[in-house]
């Protein structure tokens, strides 16, 4: 049993930023499924959106955010995130993150990029590997702090709550005390107890067949929160990034939206442009519109991909601005200064998640959710490009301030039983796990993807109901493994997405249902909780 003041599940920008803030007020345990750098943050190419230039304003950034969110953004949250953003950027610079600076200018004259949905240049970037630069710096800073202890190759199984201890959901009195965590190398389950628990476990892109997300993105935080009775919201709004590299040997490699910000054009296989048919901003339209446009063109033509063309920009500029993308594509025989880039949409970001307030607090006491795991109300029905890293920074800071109150209360830890395997045995049928995993990802892609229908959603619901029962039986019969834990979680998240999508009788932002193509102006956020009778 390990006791700590703060337990952080996840080691991306949200988790590490929180850990650095909290370490000044207590001990912090950071649990990471694999290595610390195995986080979605490490793969973020574009950058962080924040108001900096004199030509920009908070009001314009807020307006762009709300327009992209298709009427469901919380204006108060947007205001908080946008206005506090510049200060959080300064803190990153202070600990050593090197954002690109305009050539020949002072060190604070940053080279700001432009991305879809933004009316002004406000994207802080480190070439086309911004996330990696941030993740590296955060890890280096956190490792210097003796109050932070890292547990790599540890995967959280379930949260320890008042209800779990009493074997009955405690309602408003539900309180989180820690988590059961599997040490995947030592093959043992460890009990972590903490006075504040922070879910910063990222998103759930691996619920879909094609995704830009790393393998660790299996919705663990969302699934655990749901199982313990926390409220989730807007799980139907899954953002598909319009441009993922289409190549048999390229595993989920993202082609940043920043290319389109620098003039890259989308073309059909015959070389003709098509985005002007769908939006006045063409390639710089919000992501939901661009992804749906590509999907429509592929369905009409029967082609398996479209092209992204940046060959009209000077080769030296392209190589300097996008060195990572240039080099990666070159590995597959594509010189982006001379050749078109084959691309397709892929699952990218969950705009929904665990409901948290302006301080990251969830509906379960002492349980916080930040980063992609959380639903703050910022993104609405569609996330504005590069707002996610900004949201993670702002809420990591705010949650750090609020969580310190839980620690200062210094409540005694309850008596918690060690993990009991009961009559479970080792499984010799791992094929069951892999089969169910692939089945979920296939029908989610085909039935609950970019374009949906009532019939497709009904088919998906029938399949997930059967699989949930089968996975539950398997889970209790056999000793837990990381693969089984992840399968259980993606099944839970798939079910939440399907049920939430069925409950939305309109088309808005990232949710498009051909049976309800219109916008319902009275529609609100979709809330769902395990112990409610319905979403």
HUFENFEN-V791553 format. One line per field, one symbol per residue. psi: psi as a letter, one per 30 degrees, with the letter a starting at -180 (. if undefined). A space follows every 50 residues. Layout:
psi->???
This chain:
psi->kkklekjkjkhaeeeeeeeeefffgakkkjkkeblefileeffkedakkk kelfflleeeeeeeeeeeghggkjeeeeeeeeefeeeeeeeeeeggkjlk kkkgllfgikjklklkfkfljgjklibgheeeeeeeeeeeeeffjffkkk ilhkkkelkjleeeefgkkgbfgkkkfalkkkjfefhlkkjkklfkkjjh gaahfffleklfllffiggeeeeeeefgglkllhffikkkkfjkkjkfgj jhkkjkffeefggkkkklfggklfffffkffbfglleeeeeeeeeeeeee fglflalkjgfflkeeeeeeeheeeeeeeefggjjfffllkklllkkekj flakklafggkafkkgklklaffljffefbgkkkkgfeeeeeeefeeeee eeffeeeffhkkkljkklkjfbgklkkghffeeeeeeeeeeefeeefhbe klleeeeeeeeeeeeeeeeeeeeeefflkkleeeeeeeeeeeeeeeeeee effjhlkkbfjjjffiflkjffkaljkkkeglfl.
